[in-house]
Amino acid sequence: VISGDSQGRTSFWNGNNGTLMESIHGHKADVLTVELNPDGNRAYSSGIDPTIMHFQLISKNNGTKKWVKSIHRCVNTHDVRSLVCSKDKIYSGGVDTYLTISNYLAKSVTRVPPIPFGGVIELARH
């Protein structure tokens, strides 16, 4: 289980017994969204501070596993309200109304503008 709080912390919990495993301070303000990749070894958080934090699950020498902060990037301009992880891409959206697609491995960012109101096609009449 992963949660975020109003102090900018992303917390990782043991889902079996409810104990806190790691709590990492990485944001300057409220964490509004968290996401776990399908493999369960990478997690992301973001929020009012539009930085997307990347966390990795590493194996220590004694065989235990630990979540660590890995990379952070600012790809949005305002609050991030939603994150979705698909394969090697992170989709983020929020107050700036752009859908932002980022790839942490390739360090690429694509920003898709919102669809304009009133339609995108006009028909002429006689």
DSSP file with accessible surface (Angstrom, degrees, kcal/mol):
  #  RESIDUE AA STRUCTURE BP1 BP2  ACC     N-H-->O    O-->H-N    N-H-->O    O-->H-N    TCO  KAPPA ALPHA  PHI   PSI    X-CA   Y-CA   Z-CA
    1    1 A V              0   0  116      0, 0.0    12,-3.3     0, 0.0     2,-0.4   0.000 360.0 360.0 360.0 136.2    0.0    0.0    0.0
    2    2 A I  E     +A   12   0A  35     10,-0.2     2,-0.3    32,-0.0    10,-0.2  -0.971 360.0 174.0-123.4 137.6    1.3    3.5   -0.9
    3    3 A S  E     -A   11   0A  42      8,-2.4     8,-3.2    -2,-0.4     2,-0.3  -0.943  17.4-150.4-138.4 160.7    0.0    6.8    0.4
    4    4 A G  E     -A   10   0A  31     -2,-0.3     2,-0.2     6,-0.2     6,-0.2  -0.929  15.9-159.9-126.5 155.4    0.8   10.4    0.3
    5    5 A D    >   -     0   0   55      4,-1.7    26,-2.2    -2,-0.3     3,-1.3  -0.734  35.4 -97.9-131.5 179.6    0.2   13.1    2.9
    6    6 A S  T 3  S+     0   0   71      1,-0.3    24,-0.2    24,-0.2    26,-0.0   0.524 115.4  64.0 -77.9  -4.7   -0.1   16.9    3.3
    7    7 A Q  T 3  S-     0   0  131      2,-0.1    -1,-0.3    22,-0.1    23,-0.1   0.366 119.6-102.8 -96.7   2.1    3.5   17.2    4.5
    8    8 A G  S <  S+     0   0    0     -3,-1.3    18,-2.0     1,-0.3    19,-1.9   0.625  75.7 139.3  87.3  15.8    4.9   16.0    1.2
    9    9 A R  E     - B   0  25A  92     16,-0.2    -4,-1.7    17,-0.2     2,-0.5  -0.735  42.3-153.9 -96.4 142.2    5.7   12.4    2.3
   10   10 A T  E     -AB   4  24A   1     14,-2.6    14,-2.9    -2,-0.3     2,-0.4  -0.969  20.6-161.5-109.2 125.3    5.2    9.3    0.3
   11   11 A S  E     -AB   3  23A   7     -8,-3.2    -8,-2.4    -2,-0.5     2,-0.5  -0.897  12.0-154.1-117.3 140.6    4.7    6.3    2.6
   12   12 A F  E     -AB   2  22A   3     10,-3.2     9,-2.9    -2,-0.4    10,-1.7  -0.955  18.9-168.2-114.6 123.9    5.0    2.6    1.8
   13   13 A W  E     - B   0  20A  91    -12,-3.3     2,-0.7    -2,-0.5     7,-0.2  -0.823  29.1-113.4-115.8 149.9    3.0    0.2    4.0
   14   14 A N     >  -     0   0   43      5,-3.2     4,-2.2    -2,-0.3     5,-0.3  -0.726  26.0-156.7 -77.4 115.1    3.0   -3.5    4.5
   15   15 A G  T  4 S+     0   0   57     -2,-0.7    -1,-0.2     1,-0.2    -2,-0.0   0.695  85.7  57.6 -70.6 -18.0   -0.4   -4.5    3.2
   16   16 A N  T  4 S+     0   0  161      1,-0.1    -1,-0.2     3,-0.1    -2,-0.0   0.887 127.1   9.7 -80.0 -39.6   -0.5   -7.7    5.2
   17   17 A N  T  4 S-     0   0  102     -3,-0.2    -2,-0.2     2,-0.1    -1,-0.1   0.405  95.9-118.1-124.2  -0.5   -0.1   -6.2    8.7
   18   18 A G     <  +     0   0   50     -4,-2.2     2,-0.2     1,-0.2    -3,-0.1   0.637  60.7 145.8  76.8  15.3   -0.5   -2.5    8.2
   19   19 A T        -     0   0   71     -5,-0.3    -5,-3.2     1,-0.1     2,-0.4  -0.585  54.6-109.7 -88.4 148.5    3.0   -1.5    9.4
   20   20 A L  E     +B   13   0A  87     -7,-0.2    -7,-0.2    -2,-0.2     3,-0.1  -0.624  34.0 177.2 -75.8 125.8    4.9    1.4    7.9
   21   21 A M  E     -     0   0A  80     -9,-2.9     2,-0.3    -2,-0.4    -8,-0.2   0.870  66.5  -4.1 -94.2 -48.5    7.9    0.2    5.9
   22   22 A E  E     -B   12   0A  46    -10,-1.7   -10,-3.2    44,-0.1     2,-0.4  -0.995  50.7-168.0-145.4 146.5    9.3    3.5    4.5
   23   23 A S  E     -B   11   0A  41     -2,-0.3     2,-0.5   -12,-0.2   -12,-0.2  -0.946  16.8-171.6-136.4 114.7    8.3    7.2    4.7
   24   24 A I  E     -B   10   0A  26    -14,-2.9   -14,-2.6    -2,-0.4     2,-0.7  -0.925  17.2-144.7-117.1 123.6   10.2    9.4    2.3
   25   25 A H  E     +B    9   0A  96     -2,-0.5   -16,-0.2   -16,-0.2   -17,-0.1  -0.772  44.4 137.1 -85.9 116.4    9.9   13.2    2.2
   26   26 A G        +     0   0   18    -18,-2.0     2,-0.3    -2,-0.7    -1,-0.2   0.480  46.8  69.7-136.9  -9.9   10.2   14.3   -1.4
   27   27 A H        -     0   0    3    -19,-1.9     4,-0.1   -20,-0.1    -1,-0.1  -0.836  62.7-141.3-117.4 155.8    7.6   17.0   -2.1
   28   28 A K  S    S+     0   0  195     -2,-0.3     2,-0.2     2,-0.1    -1,-0.1   0.563  87.2  10.1 -86.8 -11.6    7.3   20.6   -0.9
   29   29 A A  S    S-     0   0   26      1,-0.1   -24,-0.1    20,-0.1    -2,-0.1  -0.784 108.2 -24.7-149.6-167.5    3.5   20.4   -0.5
   30   30 A D        -     0   0   64     -2,-0.2    18,-1.9   -24,-0.2    19,-0.6  -0.125  50.9-133.6 -53.8 137.4    0.6   18.0   -0.4
   31   31 A V  E     +C   47   0B  13    -26,-2.2    16,-0.3    16,-0.2   -27,-0.2  -0.839  28.7 173.6 -89.1 122.5    0.9   14.6   -2.3
   32   32 A L  E     +     0   0B  74     14,-1.8     2,-0.3    -2,-0.6    15,-0.2   0.628  58.4  25.7-105.9 -19.9   -2.3   14.2   -4.3
   33   33 A T  E     -C   46   0B  20     13,-2.1    13,-2.1    49,-0.1     2,-0.3  -0.999  53.9-174.6-149.7 144.5   -1.7   11.1   -6.3
   34   34 A V  E     -C   45   0B  43     -2,-0.3     2,-0.3    11,-0.2    11,-0.2  -0.959   7.2-171.6-134.0 154.6    0.5    7.9   -6.2
   35   35 A E  E     -C   44   0B  52      9,-2.3     9,-2.8    -2,-0.3     2,-0.4  -0.996  10.9-154.2-149.5 142.7    0.9    5.2   -8.8
   36   36 A L  E     -C   43   0B  77     -2,-0.3    49,-0.2     7,-0.2     7,-0.2  -0.959  26.1-120.5-117.1 135.6    2.6    1.8   -8.8
   37   37 A N    >   -     0   0    4      5,-2.8     3,-1.7    -2,-0.4     5,-0.1  -0.299  32.6-104.4 -71.1 161.0    3.9    0.2  -12.0
   38   38 A P  T 3  S+     0   0  102      0, 0.0    -1,-0.1     0, 0.0    48,-0.0   0.807 120.6  55.5 -58.5 -29.7    2.4   -3.2  -13.1
   39   39 A D  T 3  S-     0   0  127      1,-0.1    -2,-0.0     3,-0.0    -3,-0.0   0.637 104.7-130.3 -78.1 -14.6    5.6   -5.1  -12.0
   40   40 A G  S <  S+     0   0   27     -3,-1.7     3,-0.1     2,-0.2    -1,-0.1   0.622  83.1  99.0  77.5  14.9    5.4   -3.6   -8.5
   41   41 A N  S    S+     0   0   66      1,-0.1    16,-2.2    15,-0.1     2,-0.4   0.432  75.6  50.7-114.7  -0.6    9.0   -2.4   -8.4
   42   42 A R  E     - D   0  56B  48     14,-0.2    -5,-2.8    -5,-0.1     2,-0.3  -0.999  61.4-176.3-136.0 141.1    8.6    1.3   -9.3
   43   43 A A  E     -CD  36  55B   0     12,-2.1    12,-3.1    -2,-0.4     2,-0.3  -0.941   6.2-159.8-133.9 157.4    6.3    3.9   -7.8
   44   44 A Y  E     -CD  35  54B   6     -9,-2.8    -9,-2.3    -2,-0.3     2,-0.3  -0.973   6.4-175.6-136.7 147.8    5.5    7.5   -8.5
   45   45 A S  E     +CD  34  53B   0      8,-1.5     8,-2.8    -2,-0.3     2,-0.3  -0.989  10.8 154.4-142.3 153.1    4.0   10.4   -6.5
   46   46 A S  E     +C   33   0B   0    -13,-2.1   -13,-2.1    -2,-0.3   -14,-1.8  -0.944   4.9 138.8-160.7 177.9    3.0   14.0   -7.3
   47   47 A G  E    S-C   31   0B   0      2,-1.0    33,-2.3   -16,-0.3   -16,-0.2  -0.858  70.8  -8.5 175.0-137.1    0.7   16.7   -6.2
   48   48 A I  S    S+     0   0   64    -18,-1.9   -17,-0.1    -2,-0.3    33,-0.1   0.902 125.8  62.1 -60.8 -42.4    0.5   20.4   -5.5
   49   49 A D  S    S-     0   0   20    -19,-0.6    -2,-1.0     1,-0.1    31,-0.1  -0.793  94.0-143.4 -76.1 111.0    4.3   20.5   -6.0
   50   50 A P        +     0   0   28      0, 0.0    26,-0.6     0, 0.0    25,-0.6   0.380  59.2 123.0 -72.2  12.5    4.2   19.4   -9.6
   51   51 A T  E     - E   0  74B  13     23,-0.2     2,-0.7    24,-0.1    -4,-0.2  -0.514  57.4-141.6 -70.8 134.4    7.3   17.3   -9.3
   52   52 A I  E     - E   0  73B   0     21,-3.3    21,-1.9    -2,-0.2     2,-0.4  -0.896  17.0-153.4 -97.3 117.5    6.9   13.6  -10.2
   53   53 A M  E     -DE  45  72B   4     -8,-2.8    -8,-1.5    -2,-0.7     2,-0.5  -0.771   1.4-151.9 -93.2 137.7    9.0   11.6   -7.8
   54   54 A H  E     -DE  44  71B   9     17,-3.1    16,-3.3    -2,-0.4    17,-0.8  -0.932  13.1-171.9-110.6 126.1   10.2    8.2   -9.0
   55   55 A F  E     -DE  43  69B   0    -12,-3.1   -12,-2.1    -2,-0.5     2,-0.4  -0.924   4.7-158.4-118.7 146.2   10.8    5.5   -6.3
   56   56 A Q  E     -DE  42  68B  81     12,-2.5    12,-2.5    -2,-0.4     2,-0.7  -0.956  17.2-131.4-124.4 145.9   12.5    2.1   -6.8
   57   57 A L  E     - E   0  67B  48    -16,-2.2     2,-0.3    -2,-0.4    10,-0.2  -0.851  34.8-173.5 -93.1 115.8   12.2   -1.1   -4.8
   58   58 A I  E     - E   0  66B  68      8,-3.0     8,-2.5    -2,-0.7     2,-0.5  -0.797  22.6-126.8-111.4 155.8   15.8   -2.4   -4.2
   59   59 A S  E     - E   0  65B  84     -2,-0.3     6,-0.2     6,-0.2     2,-0.1  -0.883  24.5-145.5-100.0 128.8   17.1   -5.5   -2.6
   60   60 A K    >   -     0   0   95      4,-3.4     3,-1.9    -2,-0.5     0, 0.0  -0.392  29.6-100.9 -86.6 168.7   19.7   -5.1    0.1
   61   61 A N  T 3  S+     0   0  182      1,-0.3    -1,-0.1     2,-0.1    -2,-0.0   0.816 121.4  57.0 -59.4 -31.8   22.6   -7.4    0.8
   62   62 A N  T 3  S-     0   0  114      2,-0.1    -1,-0.3     1,-0.1     3,-0.1   0.392 121.9-104.3 -84.5   5.4   20.7   -9.2    3.7
   63   63 A G  S <  S+     0   0   61     -3,-1.9    -2,-0.1     1,-0.3     2,-0.1   0.302  81.3 124.9  94.2 -10.3   17.8  -10.1    1.3
   64   64 A T        -     0   0   67     -5,-0.1    -4,-3.4     1,-0.0    -1,-0.3  -0.426  54.9-129.2 -79.5 161.6   15.4   -7.4    2.6
   65   65 A K  E     -E   59   0B 130     -6,-0.2     2,-0.3    -2,-0.1    -6,-0.2  -0.844  23.0-174.2-113.4 149.8   13.8   -5.0    0.2
   66   66 A K  E     -E   58   0B  74     -8,-2.5    -8,-3.0    -2,-0.3     2,-0.4  -1.000  23.4-127.8-145.4 139.2   13.6   -1.2    0.6
   67   67 A W  E     -E   57   0B  21     -2,-0.3     2,-0.3   -10,-0.2   -10,-0.2  -0.744  33.1-178.1 -85.1 132.4   11.9    1.7   -1.3
   68   68 A V  E     -E   56   0B  40    -12,-2.5   -12,-2.5    -2,-0.4     2,-0.4  -0.966  32.3-110.4-131.9 147.8   14.3    4.5   -2.2
   69   69 A K  E     +E   55   0B  98     -2,-0.3   -14,-0.2   -14,-0.2     3,-0.1  -0.624  42.5 167.3 -73.4 130.9   13.8    7.8   -4.0
   70   70 A S  E     -     0   0B  51    -16,-3.3     2,-0.3     1,-0.4   -15,-0.2   0.817  50.6  -1.9-112.7 -65.7   15.5    7.6   -7.4
   71   71 A I  E     -E   54   0B  69    -17,-0.8   -17,-3.1     2,-0.0    -1,-0.4  -0.935  51.2-163.0-132.5 151.0   14.6   10.4   -9.8
   72   72 A H  E     +E   53   0B 118     -2,-0.3     2,-0.3   -19,-0.2   -19,-0.2  -0.998  10.8 178.6-135.7 143.8   12.5   13.5   -9.8
   73   73 A R  E     -E   52   0B  54    -21,-1.9   -21,-3.3    -2,-0.4     2,-0.7  -0.997  25.7-142.0-141.6 145.3   11.3   15.5  -12.7
   74   74 A C  E     +E   51   0B  87     -2,-0.3   -23,-0.2   -23,-0.2    -2,-0.0  -0.903  40.4 146.1-105.3 101.1    9.1   18.6  -13.2
   75   75 A V        +     0   0   16     -2,-0.7     2,-0.3   -25,-0.6    -1,-0.1   0.515  57.6  62.6-112.7 -11.6    7.1   18.0  -16.4
   76   76 A N        -     0   0    8    -26,-0.6     4,-0.1    -3,-0.2   -24,-0.0  -0.765  68.5-145.1-108.9 161.6    3.8   19.7  -15.4
   77   77 A T  S    S+     0   0   84     -2,-0.3     2,-0.2     2,-0.1    -1,-0.1   0.633  78.2  16.6-101.5 -17.4    3.4   23.4  -14.6
   78   78 A H  S    S-     0   0  102      1,-0.2   -31,-0.1   -28,-0.1    18,-0.1  -0.739 109.1 -27.6-138.8-170.6    0.7   23.2  -11.9
   79   79 A D        -     0   0   39     -2,-0.2    16,-1.7     1,-0.1     2,-0.6  -0.060  54.5-139.9 -45.7 135.4   -0.9   20.7   -9.5
   80   80 A V  E     +F   94   0C   0    -33,-2.3    14,-0.3    14,-0.2   -48,-0.3  -0.902  24.2 174.5-101.1 123.2   -0.8   17.1  -10.7
   81   81 A R  E     +     0   0C 144     12,-2.1     2,-0.3    -2,-0.6    13,-0.2   0.605  61.9  29.5-103.8 -16.6   -4.1   15.4   -9.8
   82   82 A S  E     -F   93   0C  63     11,-1.8    11,-1.8   -49,-0.1     2,-0.4  -0.993  53.0-173.2-151.2 140.1   -3.6   12.0  -11.5
   83   83 A L  E     -F   92   0C   5     -2,-0.3     2,-0.4   -49,-0.2     9,-0.2  -0.990   5.4-176.4-128.1 139.7   -0.8    9.6  -12.5
   84   84 A V  E     -F   91   0C  72      7,-2.3     7,-3.2    -2,-0.4     2,-0.5  -0.997  12.2-152.3-135.9 132.0   -1.1    6.5  -14.6
   85   85 A C  E     +F   90   0C  12     -2,-0.4     2,-0.4   -49,-0.2     5,-0.2  -0.897  18.1 171.0-105.6 129.0    1.8    4.1  -15.3
   86   86 A S  E >   -F   89   0C  55      3,-2.5     3,-2.4    -2,-0.5     2,-0.2  -0.934  62.4 -52.1-140.9 115.1    1.7    2.0  -18.5
   87   87 A K  T 3  S-     0   0  172     -2,-0.4    -1,-0.0     1,-0.3     0, 0.0  -0.374 122.7 -19.0  55.8-117.0    4.8    0.0  -19.6
   88   88 A D  T 3  S+     0   0   63     -2,-0.2    16,-0.6    -3,-0.1    17,-0.4   0.263 121.4  88.7-103.9  14.2    7.7    2.5  -19.5
   89   89 A K  E <   -FG  86 103C  76     -3,-2.4    -3,-2.5    14,-0.2     2,-0.5  -0.847  58.7-151.6-116.0 150.1    5.6    5.7  -19.6
   90   90 A I  E     -FG  85 102C   1     12,-2.8    12,-2.6    -2,-0.3     2,-0.5  -0.983   9.9-157.6-117.1 125.4    3.9    7.9  -17.0
   91   91 A Y  E     -FG  84 101C  78     -7,-3.2    -7,-2.3    -2,-0.5     2,-0.4  -0.902  16.9-179.4-101.9 126.9    0.8    9.8  -17.9
   92   92 A S  E     +FG  83 100C   1      8,-2.7     8,-2.9    -2,-0.5     2,-0.3  -0.964   6.3 170.5-129.9 146.5    0.1   12.8  -15.7
   93   93 A G  E     +F   82   0C  21    -11,-1.8   -12,-2.1    -2,-0.4   -11,-1.8  -0.986  14.3 117.9-150.2 156.3   -2.7   15.4  -15.7
   94   94 A G  E >   -F   80   0C  24      4,-0.4     3,-1.9    -2,-0.3   -14,-0.2  -0.869  69.6 -15.4-178.7-143.6   -3.9   18.2  -13.6
   95   95 A V  T 3  S+     0   0   71    -16,-1.7   -15,-0.1     1,-0.3   -16,-0.1   0.785 118.7  64.3 -63.1 -30.6   -4.6   21.9  -13.3
   96   96 A D  T 3  S-     0   0   15    -17,-0.5    -1,-0.3     2,-0.1     3,-0.1   0.589 100.4-134.9 -73.9  -3.7   -2.6   22.9  -16.3
   97   97 A T    <   +     0   0   86     -3,-1.9     2,-0.3     1,-0.2    -2,-0.1   0.434  63.8 121.7  66.3   4.2   -5.1   20.8  -18.4
   98   98 A Y        -     0   0   84     15,-0.1     2,-0.7    16,-0.1    -4,-0.4  -0.756  62.9-133.3 -92.4 142.2   -2.3   19.2  -20.5
   99   99 A L  E     - H   0 112C  80     13,-2.2    13,-3.2    -2,-0.3     2,-0.5  -0.863  28.6-160.1 -87.8 119.5   -1.9   15.4  -20.7
  100  100 A T  E     -GH  92 111C   0     -8,-2.9    -8,-2.7    -2,-0.7     2,-0.6  -0.913   9.6-166.3-109.5 127.7    1.8   14.9  -20.1
  101  101 A I  E     +GH  91 110C  30      9,-3.3     9,-2.8    -2,-0.5     2,-0.4  -0.955  13.6 179.5-114.3 118.6    3.5   11.7  -21.2
  102  102 A S  E     -GH  90 109C   1    -12,-2.6   -12,-2.8    -2,-0.6     2,-0.5  -0.939  20.7-157.4-124.7 146.1    6.9   11.1  -19.8
  103  103 A N  E  >> -GH  89 108C  12      5,-2.4     5,-1.3    -2,-0.4     4,-1.1  -0.976   3.9-165.7-119.9 112.3    9.4    8.3  -20.2
  104  104 A Y  T  45S+     0   0   14    -16,-0.6    -1,-0.1    -2,-0.5   -15,-0.1   0.851  87.3  50.4 -69.4 -33.7   12.0    8.2  -17.4
  105  105 A L  T  45S+     0   0  135    -17,-0.4    -1,-0.2     1,-0.2   -16,-0.1   0.938 120.8  32.6 -71.4 -45.1   14.3    5.8  -19.2
  106  106 A A  T  45S-     0   0   67      2,-0.1    -1,-0.2     0, 0.0    -2,-0.2   0.538 101.4-132.2 -87.2  -7.0   14.5    7.8  -22.4
  107  107 A K  T  <5 +     0   0  164     -4,-1.1     2,-0.3     1,-0.2    -3,-0.2   0.878  56.2 145.6  56.9  40.7   14.1   11.2  -20.6
  108  108 A S  E   < -H  103   0C  55     -5,-1.3    -5,-2.4     2,-0.0     2,-0.4  -0.805  32.0-165.7-109.7 151.7   11.4   12.2  -23.1
  109  109 A V  E     -H  102   0C  59     -2,-0.3     2,-0.4    -7,-0.2    -7,-0.2  -0.998   4.7-173.5-137.1 131.9    8.3   14.4  -22.5
  110  110 A T  E     -H  101   0C  78     -9,-2.8    -9,-3.3    -2,-0.4     2,-0.5  -0.996   8.6-160.0-124.0 130.1    5.3   14.9  -24.7
  111  111 A R  E     -H  100   0C  85     -2,-0.4   -11,-0.2   -11,-0.2    -2,-0.0  -0.954   2.6-160.9-113.9 121.4    2.6   17.4  -23.8
  112  112 A V  E     -H   99   0C  61    -13,-3.2   -13,-2.2    -2,-0.5     3,-0.1  -0.890  17.6-135.3-102.7 119.4   -0.9   17.0  -25.4
  113  113 A P        -     0   0   76      0, 0.0   -15,-0.1     0, 0.0   -16,-0.1  -0.283  30.3 -92.4 -71.2 159.9   -3.0   20.2  -25.3
  114  114 A P        -     0   0   67      0, 0.0   -16,-0.1     0, 0.0     3,-0.0  -0.300  43.3-100.6 -68.2 155.0   -6.6   20.0  -24.3
  115  115 A I        -     0   0  140     -3,-0.1     4,-0.0     1,-0.1     5,-0.0  -0.612  45.6-112.6 -74.4 131.0   -9.3   19.6  -26.9
  116  116 A P    >   -     0   0   80      0, 0.0     3,-0.7     0, 0.0     2,-0.1  -0.313  29.3-110.7 -67.2 148.5  -10.9   23.0  -27.6
  117  117 A F  T 3  S+     0   0  208      1,-0.2     0, 0.0     3,-0.0     0, 0.0  -0.429  97.4  41.8 -73.0 153.1  -14.5   23.6  -26.7
  118  118 A G  T 3  S-     0   0   71     -2,-0.1    -1,-0.2     2,-0.0     3,-0.1   0.535 118.4 -77.6  88.7   5.4  -17.0   24.0  -29.4
  119  119 A G    <   -     0   0   50     -3,-0.7     3,-0.0     1,-0.1     0, 0.0   0.020  29.7-111.9  90.4 162.6  -15.7   21.3  -31.6
  120  120 A V  S    S+     0   0  107      1,-0.1     2,-0.4    -5,-0.0    -1,-0.1   0.400  94.0  66.1-112.6  -1.7  -12.7   21.0  -33.9
  121  121 A I        -     0   0  132     -3,-0.1     2,-0.4     2,-0.0    -1,-0.1  -0.978  57.2-172.3-126.0 136.5  -14.7   20.8  -37.2
  122  122 A E        -     0   0  162     -2,-0.4     2,-0.4    -3,-0.0    -3,-0.0  -0.978  10.8-151.3-123.8 138.2  -16.9   23.4  -38.8
  123  123 A L        -     0   0  155     -2,-0.4     2,-0.3     0, 0.0    -2,-0.0  -0.919  13.6-133.9-109.9 137.2  -19.1   22.8  -41.9
  124  124 A A        -     0   0  104     -2,-0.4     2,-0.3     0, 0.0    -2,-0.0  -0.639  17.9-154.9 -86.9 144.7  -20.0   25.6  -44.3
  125  125 A R              0   0  238     -2,-0.3     0, 0.0     0, 0.0     0, 0.0  -0.884 360.0 360.0-115.4 155.9  -23.6   26.0  -45.5
  126  126 A H              0   0  246     -2,-0.3     0, 0.0     0, 0.0     0, 0.0  -0.499 360.0 360.0 -82.1 360.0  -24.9   27.6  -48.7
